[in-house]
Amino acid sequence: MTADIGRILADLERRLKNVEGQSRLKSASLDDAALLVRDETGSLRGIVGQQGDGTTAVTIVNGGPPPAPSTPTAAPALGGVSAGWDGAFADGAVIPMDWARVEVHASPTDGFTPDPESLVATVETAQGGIVYIPATAPQYVRLVARNTSGTASPATAQVGPYAPKPVAGEIGIGEITETLIADGAVTTPKVFANAITTAKLEAGSVDATALKADAITGKIITGGDVIGATVTGGEIRTGTSGERVVLTPTPPLPIAQRASVLLYSGATDEVGPGLLNTGVASGVPSTVLASGATAVDSLGRNIRSTVGLIPPKPGSYGGRFLLNTMNPSGGSDIGRVFIDGLSASSAGGQSLLALYAQDGATDPKTAQVALGSGKVTVAAEAVEITPAASALAALRLNAPTAHTGLLVDLQRNGAERFTVTTVGAVTAASTVSAPAFTATGAVNAATVSTTGSLTAAGVLTAGSIAAGSVAITPSAANTPTSVSVSGLSVQGNSFRAYVSIANPAPGYTGSSNGVTGVGFTNLTSSGLTIWATRQNTTAVTVHWMVFGMNI
């Protein structure tokens, strides 16, 4: 019988479609074997079927760590501590499909790391829960999540410590200490009559609020402190003699009669105590701090050093302080020194700081320095400066560019005798004499003299004199040719110039190389124009000099 190849192929195609349309494992089975599940990297993630221990199960392995649970809650409980988890995860993470449980770890050690020793309970439901932890000491609590692979999450932050609440029969004699009694827990009905004796009171614990009005009678309180009391009238003192402090509204004369703190040093030659007092003078309160006194002046006043502090008058600003070497009420025949500071009392007011020294009455010379209104004023017989040996200037005046007044102005009875301007010009009413004299500006004096030659390191220089040389190459033979000199700064208001040639061939020569003329034009403090004429075009050197004058 001849085979029908077309029929055979059609039958095979029909049967192949039936096979492909069925489930791949519809009739499959695992006989004493297991199906391994791997991820895209080839790592084993699951075992389905016969396990290594002979059991049959679906086992998940090598799972990544689950997210950390949310921070636990904890609270004291009878005989232990309660800990809870709300079923949430840190940073709002979603519970993974392979989550297994949350472990509860507890330890009395601050900052402990969860390990098998600290595992006390587990929460097996994703809804969270509360567990009880038996304990006899305060506990810290942390949570750790695990998945079905047994991989642990990062531990939560710890909470605690929480101390267990005692249960009946666990409190022994002497075990209830001060820290276990809540503030205000012991009230009056719980205190046995006469149970609190003097020995049980801490020193200083009974203050004015705990004393009944008029409870203390008599005139003397011996030892201890008086706190929060008002003493009216009379004096308060730390002793009757020697070193002591006395508070009194009426100090002994000649001290001003106002509330004072008297400070006695106990020195045998002390004639007046140091003091701190306050009162009103000319409608303004003032405070005085004074040293003790060991002598008096011819008027019987204590000789002492004082500091006076005076606030501004009502409605104004500023204030005043006075540091004095004697009684603040006046002068003294043995001399006086003071520093007086007065601040401006209004926006348009002036401030003053004065330093004053007066010798004794036998020869009462005085010296005073006053600072105020943008200047320093010195009133004295003489001003003497003795600098230390150095390379610095012994006296230097450095005015800013914007300064327009004189740098130096020496007067006698208001008449100027010696001045120096900002450009260094010197004006003297009489003779100016020095071993050497150098000025950056004009020098105006009846006479300028020196004890020797008028020189400056072998060369005389001045801001009113300028000199130099220029080379002029004629543009053509017998044709005047010029060169400009600029950049000078000759001092003065009127100027003169002189020019001369340096060549050895002045005038007309038979060889036609002579210089027939030199001159200048355009003379100012900043420069001039120099001219030269020569019989040929060979360069000629011309010396020049400019003088400045105030005429």
KEMARDREN-147945 format. One record per atom (N, C-alpha, C): x, y, z. Coordinates in steps of 0.2 Angstrom, whole numbers, plus 5000, padded with zeros to 4 digits. Example, Ala and Ser with C-alpha at 12.3 -4.5 7.8 and 13.67 -1.06 7.14 Angstrom:
# residues 2
506649725039 506249785039 506649845039 506449895035 506849955036 506450005039 
//
This chain:
# residues 551
500449945000 500050005000 500450065000 500350104995 500750164995 500550225000 501050245004 500950295009 500750365006 500250395009 500050465007 500450515011 500950545008 501350585012 500950645014 500550675010 500150735012 499750725018 499450665018 498950655024 499350645030 499950615030 500350605036 500550665038 500850715034 501050785037 500450825040 499850815037 499250855040 499150825047 499150755047 499050725054 499550745059 500150755057 500650775062 500550845064 500350885059 500250955061 499750965066 499150925065 498550935069 498750915076 499150855077 499350825083 499850875087 500250905083 500750955086 500451015089 499851045086 499551095088 499151075095 498951015095 498550995102 499050995107 499650975106 500150965111 500351035113 500551085109 500751155110 500151185114 499551175113 499051205117 498851185124 499251135126 499151105133 499651145137 499451145144 499951165149 500551125149 501151165150 501751125149 501851075155 501651085161 501751035166 501051005168 500651005163 499950975164 500050905167 500450865164 500550795166 501250785169 501550845172 502250835174 502150815182 502750785184 502750775192 503550775193 503650785200 504350785203 504350725207 504750685205 504850615208 505450615212 505450625219 505950625224 506550675221 506250735219 506650795216 506450855218 506750915216 506550985218 506651025212 506251075212 506251125206 506651185209 507151215206 507551265208 507351335205 507251385209 507051455206 507651495207 507851525201 508351575201 508151645198 508551695200 508351765198 508751775192 508751835189 509051855183 509851855183 510151855189 510851845190 511051775191 510551725191 510751655192 510751635199 510651685204 510651665211 510051625213 510151575217 509551535219 509151575224 508451575223 508051615227 507451575230 507351515227 506851465230 506951395228 506651345232 506751275231 505951245232 505751215227 505051185227 505151115226 504851075231 504851005231 505250975237 505650925235 506050885240 506550925243 506550935250 507050975253 507650935255 508150965257 508750935259 508750885265 508250905270 508150865276 507550805274 507350795268 506850745267 506150765267 506050835269 505350855269 505250885262 504550895261 504350925255 504050995257 504251045253 504051115255 504251165250 503951225250 504251285246 504651325250 505251325249 505751365253 506051425250 506051485253 506251545250 506951555253 507451565249 508151575251 508451645248 508951665251 509451725249 508951785248 508451795251 508051855250 508451915253 508351975250 508652045253 508352065259 508652105263 508452125270 507752165269 507352155273 506652185273 506852255276 506352305275 506452375278 506352365286 506652415289 506652425296 505952435299 505752405304 505052425307 505052495309 504452525311 504452595314 504652585321 504852645324 505152645331 504552615336 504852575340 504352545345 504052595350 503552575353 503252605359 503452565365 503552595371 503652555377 503352585383 503252555388 502952585394 503152535400 503152565406 503252515412 502652475413 502752415415 502252365417 502352335423 501852295426 501952265433 502452205432 503052215435 503552155435 503952155428 503852215424 504252205418 504052275413 504152265407 504052325402 503552295396 503152335394 502752325388 503052355382 503052325376 503352345370 502852335365 502752385360 502252375355 502552395348 502252365343 502452385336 501752395332 501752455328 501052475325 500952445318 501352405316 501352365310 501552415304 501852465305 502152505300 502952495299 503252525294 503952525293 504252595292 504852595293 505252655293 505152695286 505152755286 505052795280 504452775276 503952745278 503352735275 503452675270 503952635271 504052575267 503452525267 503352485261 502852445261 503052375263 502652335266 502852265269 503052225263 503552195263 503752145257 503352085258 503352045252 502951985251 503251925255 503951935256 504251875260 504351895267 503951945270 504051965277 503851905281 504151895287 504051835291 503751865298 504151905301 504051925308 504451985310 504252015316 504652065319 504852045326 505552045327 505852025333 505852085338 505752075344 505752125350 506352105354 506852155354 507452145358 507452195364 507652175370 507752215376 508352205379 508652255383 509252255386 509252315391 509652305397 509752355402 510252405400 510652385394 511252425392 511052475387 511252535388 511152595384 511552585377 511252585371 511552585365 511752505363 511352455366 511452385364 511352375357 511652315355 511552295348 511152225348 510552225345 510152165345 510552105343 510452045347 510751985346 510351925349 510551865348 510051815351 509951825358 510451845362 510351855369 509851905371 509751955367 509252015368 508551995365 508451945361 507851925359 507351905364 506851945365 506351925371 505651905368 505451925362 504851905359 504751925352 504251895349 504151915342 503451935340 503351975335 502651995333 502551955326 502051905326 501951865320 501451895315 501151945317 500551975312 500852035310 500652055303 500852115300 500452175303 499852155307 499552215310 499852245316 500452215318 500752235324 500452205330 500752235336 500452205342 500952225348 500752205354 501052225360 501252165364 501852165366 502152105370 502352125377 502452075381 502652085388 503352065389 503752105392 504452085393 504552085401 504652025404 504752015411 505452045412 505552085418 506152125419 506152145427 506752145429 506852175436 507252245436 507552265430 507852325429 507652365424 507752425423 507552465418 507752435411 507352445406 507552415399 507552465394 507952445389 507952485382 507652435377 507252455372 506952415368 507052435360 507252385356 507352395349 506952335345 506752355339 506452305335 506852285329 506852225326 507152195320 506652155316 506552175309 506152135305 506552075302 506252015301 506551965297 506051935291 506351915286 505951885280 505951815281 505651775276 505651705276 506251675274 506751715272 507451685271 507851695277 507551725282 507951735289 508351795289 508351835284 508751895283 508451955288 508851985292 508652035296 508752105293 508252145295 508252215293 508752255298 508852325296 509252365301 508752375308 509152375313 508752385320 508452455320 507952465324 507652525325 508052565330 507852635330 508152665336 507952645343 508352645348 508052615354 507652665358 507152645362 506752685366 506952665374 506852705378 506952685385 507452735388 507652715395 507452655398 506752665402 506452605402 505852605406 505852555412 505752575418 505852535424 505152495425 505252425427 504652385429 504252415435 503652405435 503252425441 503252365446 503352385452 503452325457 502752295458 502752235460 502152195461 502152185469 501552165471 501452155478 501952095481 502252115486 502752065489 503452075487 503552115482 504252125480 504552185483 504252225487 504552285490 504752265497 505452275498 505752255504 505852315508 506052305515 506152365519 506752405517 506552475516 507152515514 507152525507 506752485503 506852485495 506452545492 506052585496 505652645493 506152705495 506452725490 506952785490 506652845488 506952905489 506652965487 506452975480 506852945475 506752945468 506152905466 505852865471 505252825469 504652855472 504752915475 504152945478 503953005474 503453015471 503253065466 503153135470 503353185467 503253255470 502553265472 502453285479 501753295481 501453235483 501753175483 501353115485 501253105492 501653135496 501553135504 501253195506 500653195508 500253245511 500253255518 499953305521 499953315528 499653255532 499053225530 498753175534 499253105534 499753105529 500153045529 500753055534 500853115537 501453125541 501253115548 501553075552 501353055559 501553115563 501153135568 501253185573 501953185576 502253245576 502953245579 503453205576 503353175570 503853135566 504453165564 504353235562 504853275559 505153315564 505753295566 506153325571 506653375568 506953415573 507553465570 508053425566 508253375568 508853335565 508653315558 507953315556 507753295550 507653345545 507753415547 507753475543 508353485540 508453495534 509053525531 509153595532 509853605533 509953675535 509753725529 509453785531 509253825526 508553805523 508253755525 507653735521 507053765523 507053795529 506453835531 506553905529 506153935525 506254005523 505654045525 505554105523 505054155525 504354125523 504254095518 503654075516 503354015520 503853985524 503653925528 503553955536 503554015537 503554045544 502854075544 502454065550 501854105551 502054175553 501654225551 501754295553 501854295560 502354335562 502454355569 502654285573 502854235570 503054175573 503754185577 504154225574 504754235578 504754295582 504854295588 504854355593 505554365596 505654415599 506254435602 506654475597 507254495599 507654545595 508254515592 508454455593 509154435591 509054365587 509354365581 509354295578 510054275577 510254225581 510954205581 511154155576 511654175572 511854125566 511354115561 511554075556 511154065550 511054125545 510554125541 510454175536 509754205537 509654265535 508954295535 508854305527 508354275525 508254275517 507554305516 507554345511 506854375509 506554425514 506954455519 506654495524 506754565522 506354615525 506454685524 506654715531 507154745532 507354775538 507254855538 506854885542 506654955541 506954985548 507355045546 507555085552 508255055554 508655095558 509255065561 509755055556 510255015559 510854995555 510954915555 511254895550 511454825549 512254825549 512554785553 513254785553 513554715554 514154705552 514454635553 514854635559 514954685562 515354695569 515354755572 515654765577 515654835581 516354865580 516854825578 517454855578 517854815573 518454845571 518954805566 518654805559 518854755555 518554755548 517854735549 517454775545 516754765546 516354805540 515754785539 515254825534 514654845538 514554915537 513954945540 513454975535 512854955535 512354985531 511955035535 511955095533 511555145537 511355205533 510755235535 510455285532 510755355534 511155355539 511455415542 512155405544 512655405539 513355395540 513655455545 514155445548 514455495552 514755555548 514755615551 514955665547 515755665547 516055695542 515755735537 515555705530 515355635531 515155605525 514455625524 514255635517 513555655515 513055615518 512555645521 511955615524 511455585519 511655525517 511255485513 511355415514 510955365511 511055295513 511755275510 512055235515 512755225513 512955155515 513455125512 513755055514 514455085516 514555075523 515255095525 515655035526 516255045523 516754985523 517355005527 517454975533 517954985538 518454925536 519154955536 519654905534 519954875541 519854915546 520154895553 520854915554 521154955549 521754985550 521755035556 522355035559 522355075565 522355155564 522655175558 522655245556 522155265551 521655225551 521055245546 520655295550 520455355547 520055405550 519455405547 519255375541 518655375538 518555315534 517955275534 517855215531 517855225523 517955175519 517755175512 516955175512 516655195507 515955195507 515655185500 515055165499 514655165493 513955195495 513855255492 513155285494 512855305488 512155325489 511755345483 511255395486 511155445481 510655495484 510455535478 510155595479 509955645474 510355705475 510655735469 510955795469 510655835463 510455895464 510155935459 509655905455 509255865459 508655825456 508855765452 509455745452 509755685448 510055635453 509855575452 510155525457 510955515455 511355505460 512055495459 512255445464 512855405462 513155355466 513855365467 514155355473 514855375474 515155315477 515755295475 516155245478 516855275480 516955275487 517555305489 517955255493 518655275493 519155235497 519055255504 519355215508 519455235515 519955295516 519955335521 520455395522 520855375528 521455405527 521955405533 522255465535 521955525531 522155595533 521655635531 521655705534 521155755532 521555815530 521155855526 521455925524 521355975529 521556035528 521556095532 520856105534 520356085530 519656095532 519356045535 519755995537 519455935541 519155885536 519155885530 518855845525 519355785524 519055725524 519455665522 519755665516 520355645515 520755645509 520655575506 520355565501 520155495498 520155495491 520055445488 519955435481 519255415480 518955445475 518155425474 518055415466 517455385465 517155375459 516455395459 516255445455 515555475455 515255455449 514655425449 514255405443 513555445443 513455485438 512855525438 512555505431 511855485432 511455475425 511255545422 510955535416 510755605413 510155625417 509955695416 509355725419 508755695415 508255695419 507555665416 507455695409 507255655404 507155685397 507755695393 508355675395 508955685391 509355625391 509855625388 510355575387 511055585390 511455545389 512155555391 512255525398 512655565402 512855545409 513555575411 513755555417 514355585419 514755535424 515355535423 515755495429 516355545431 516555535437 517055575439 517555535444 518155525442 518655495446 519155545449 519055545456 519455605459 519855575465 520355615467 520855595472 520655625479 520155655479 519955685486 519155685487 518955715492 518255715494 517855745488 517355715485 517055745479 516655815480 516655835487 516355905488 516755965486 517355955485 517756015483 518456005482 518856065483 519656065482 519956045488 520656045488 521056025493 521756065493 522056075499 522656115499 523256065498 523156005497 523655955496 523655935489 523355965484 523355945477 522755905475 522655895469 522055855466 522255825459 521955775458 521955735451 521255715450 520955725444 520355695442 520255685435 519855635433 519655625426 518855635426 518655675422 517955695422 517655675415 517155635414 516855615408 516155635407 515955675402 515255695402 515055685395 514555645394 514255625387 513755675385 513655685378 513155725376 512455715378 512155765380 511455755382 510955755377 511055775371 510655775365 510955755359 510555755353 510855735347 511355785344 511255855346 511655905344 512155925350 512255885355 512655905361 513355885360 513755905364 514455885364 514655845370 515155805369 515455755374 516155785376 516355775383 516955805385 517255745390 517955745389 518355705393 518955745395 518955755402 519555805404 519955765409 520655775409 521155745413 521455805416 521455805423 521655865427 522155845432 522755885433 523155875439 523355945442 523355945448 523556005452 524055995457 524556025458 525056015463 524856045469 525156035475 524956055481 524956135481 524656165487 524456235487 525156275487 525656245489 526356285490 526556315483 526456275478 526656295471 526056255466 525456285466 524956245463 524956255456 525456225452 525456215445 524856165443 524656175437 524056135435 524256115427 523956055426 524056035419 523355995417 523056015411 522455985409 522455965402 522155905400 522055885394 521255875393 520955905388 520255905386 520155875380 519755825379 519555795373 518755805372 518655835366 517955855364 517855895358 517355895355 517155935349 517655915343 517955855343 518355835338 519155865339 519255885345 519955905346 520255895353 520855895353 521155885360 521555955362 521355975368 521556035370 522056025376 522656055376 523156045382 523256115385 523156115391 523256175395 523756165400 524456185399 524956175404 525556215403 526056225407 526556265406 526956245400 527056175399 527456155394 527156085392 527356065385 527155995383 527855965381 528055915385 528655885384 528555805382 528955795376 528855725374 529555695374 529655635377 530255605378 530155535374 530355525368 530255465365 530755415366 530655355366 531155295367 531555295360 532155275361 532655275356 532355225350 532255255344 532055205339 532155245332 532055215327 532055245320 531455285318 530955285322 530355315321 530355395322 529955425319 529855505320 529655515327 529955555331 529755575338 529155605338 528955645333 528355685332 528055685325 527455655324 527255655317 526555675317 526355725312 525755745310 525555715303 525055675303 524855645296 524055665295 523955715291 523355745289 523055705283 522455695282 522155665276 522155715270 522155685264 522155725258 521655785258 521055765261 520555815261 520655875266 521155875270 521255925275 521555985272 521256045273 521456105270 521756155275 521756145281 522056195286 522756185286 523056225291 523756215292 523956155295 524556125294 524756065297 525056085304 525456145304 525656165311 525556245311 525356265317 525156335318 525356355325 525956385326 526256405332 526056475333 525756495339 525556565340 525756585347 525756655348 525856685354 525356735355 524956735360 524356785361 523956785355 523856735351 523456735345 523756755339 524356775340 524756795334 525156735331 525156725325 525556675322 526256685322 526656635324 527356645324 527756595319 527456535318 527756485314 527156435311 527156425304 526656385301 526956345296 526556285295 526756245289 526156225286 526056235279 525456215275 525456145273 524956125270 524856055268 525356035263 525556085259 526056075254 526856075257 526856095263 527556095266 527856165266 527456215264 527756285264 527756305272 528356335273 528556355280 528556435280 528156455285 528156535286 528356545293 528856585294 529056605301 529156675302 528856705308 528856775309 529556805311 530056755312 530756785313 531256735310 531856725313 532356685310 532256615311 532356575306 532356505306 533056485306 533256445311 533956425311 534056355313 534456315309 534556245311 535256225308 535556175311 536156145307 536056125300 535456105299 535256085292 534556095291 534256115285 533556135284 533356105277 532856065278 532556035272 531756055272 531456075266 530756085266 530456065260 529856035260 529556015254 529156065250 529056125253 528756185250 529156245251 528856305250 529256365251 529356375258 529956415259 530156435265 530156505266 529756535270 529656605271 529856625278 530356665278 530656685285 531056755284 531056785290 531456845289 532156835288 532356775291 533056755290 533056675290 533456645285 533556575286 534256565287 534456535293 535156525294 535356455297 535956445296 536256375299 536856395302 537056345307 537656355310 538256345306 538156315300 538656305295 538456315288 538656275283 538456285276 537756255276 537356295271 536756275270 536756215265 536756155267 536856095263 536356045265 536255995260 535855935262 536155875259 536555845263 536955785260 537355805254 537655865254 538055885249 537655915243 537055915243 536655945238 536055985241 535956045239 535356085241 534756065237 534256045240 533656025237 533056065241 532556085236 531956115239 531356095235 530756105237 530156095233 530056145228 530456205229 530356265225 530856265220 531356215219 531856215214 531856145211 531856155204 531956095200 532456105194 532856055193 533356065188 533455995184 533856005178 533955945174 534255965168 534355915163 534655925157 534255885151 534255915145 533855885139 534355885133 534255845129 534655845122 534155865117 534355915113 533955935108 534355925101 534055885096 534255875090 533955925085 534355975082 534056025078 533655985072 533056015070 532755985064 533056005058 533456055058 533856085052 534356135054 534856145051 535456185053 535156255053 535356295058 535156365060 534356365060 534056315063 533356315064 533156305071 532856355075 532656335082 532256275082 532456235087 532056165088 531956165096 531356135098 531156135105 531056065108 531156065114 530955995118 530556025124 530055985126 529656005132 529855965138 529855995143 529955965150 529355965154 529055915156 528455905160 528555865166 527955865170 527955825176 528255855182 528455915182 528755955188 528155975193 528355985199 527856015204 528256065208 528456115205 528856165208 528356205213 528556215219 528156255224 528256325223 527656365224 527656445223 527156465219 527056535218 526556565214 526856605208 527556605208 527856645203 528556605201 528756605195 529256555193 529756595188 530456565189 530956595185 531356535182 531656535176 532056485174 532656505170 533156465170 533756475167 534056415163 534256425157 534556375153 535256395150 535656345149 536356355147 536556285143 537056295138 537256235134 537856205138 537856145136 538456105139 538956095134 538856115127 539356095122 539956145122 540556125120 541056175120 541156215113 540556225110 540556265104 540056315103 540056365108 539556415108 539656465102 539056495100 539156545094 539356515088 539456565083 539656545076 540356525076 540456465072 541156445072 541356435064 541956435063 542156425056 542056355053 541956305058 541756235056 541056225055 540656275056 539956275056 539656215061 539856215067 539556175072 539356205078 539356275078 539256315084 538456315086 538356325093 537656335095 537556405095 537056435092 537056505091 536456535095 536056495099 535556515104 535256465107 535056475114 534556435118 534156485122 533556455124 533056495127 532456445129 531956475132 531356435135 530656475134 530156445134 529456475133 529056425138 528356455139 527856415142 528056385149 528356435153 528556415160 527956415165 527856355168 527356345173 527656305179 527256295184 527556255190 527656175187 527356155182 527356085180 527856075174 528156135171 528656115166 528756185162 529156175156 529356225152 529556195145 529556235140 529856215133 530556255132 531056215130 531756235129 531856235122 532156285119 532356295112 533156295112 533356275106 534056275104 534156285096 534656325094 534856335087 535556315086 535756275081 536456265080 536556265072 537256275071 537456285064 537356215060 537256165063 537156095060 536656055064 536555995062 535955955065 536255905071 536855925073 537155885079 536755905085 536555845089 536255855095 536555905100 536255945104 536555995109 536255975116 536655975121 536355965128 536256035131 535656035134 535456105137 535356085144 535656125149 535456115156 534956175158 534456155162 533956195164 533856195172 533556255174 533356255182 532756305182 532356285186 531656325188 531656335195 531556405197 531456425204 530756445205 530456425210 529756445212 529756495218 529356545218 529356605223 528656615225 528556645230 527856675232 527956745232 527756775227 527756855226 527156875222 
//
